[in-house]
Amino acid sequence: MSKIKNYINETVNEMVHNVTWPTWKELQNHAIIVVIASVIIAVLIFAMDFIFGNNSSTKDPIWEGVLGFLYNMFN
């Protein structure tokens, strides 16, 4: 039990005295970067899905994708 208590005390000491915590402004800047990157990746995935998607189970031509539309147009 003393090893666990020692581990917790050392962890708290490390977190309080040796870790460099970011400022509030740095956290806000990094959060904005993460949100922007997430939106860009989501748009890219949607674009790839829209262009290359060819799901024959749906009858809605919007969800067939551009390649599916061209394939149906030439058949």
KAKAHU-V40029 format. One record per residue. RES is the residue in one small letter. OMEGA is omega as a letter, one per 20 degrees, with the letter a starting at -180 (999 if undefined). Layout:
BEGIN
res: <RES	RES>
omega: <OMEGA	OMEGA>
END
This chain:
BEGIN
res: <m	s	k	i	k	n	y	i	n	e	t	v	n	e	m	v	h	n	v	t	w	p	t	w	k	e	l	q	n	h	a	i	i	v	v	i	a	s	v	i	i	a	v	l	i	f	a	m	d	f	i	f	g	n	n	s	s	t	k	d	p	i	w	e	g	v	l	g	f	l	y	n	m	f	n>
omega: <a	r	r	r	r	r	a	r	r	r	r	r	r	a	a	a	a	a	r	a	r	r	r	r	r	r	r	r	r	r	r	r	r	r	r	r	r	r	r	r	r	r	r	r	r	a	r	r	a	a	a	a	r	a	a	a	r	r	a	a	r	a	r	a	a	r	r	r	r	r	r	a	a	r	999>
END
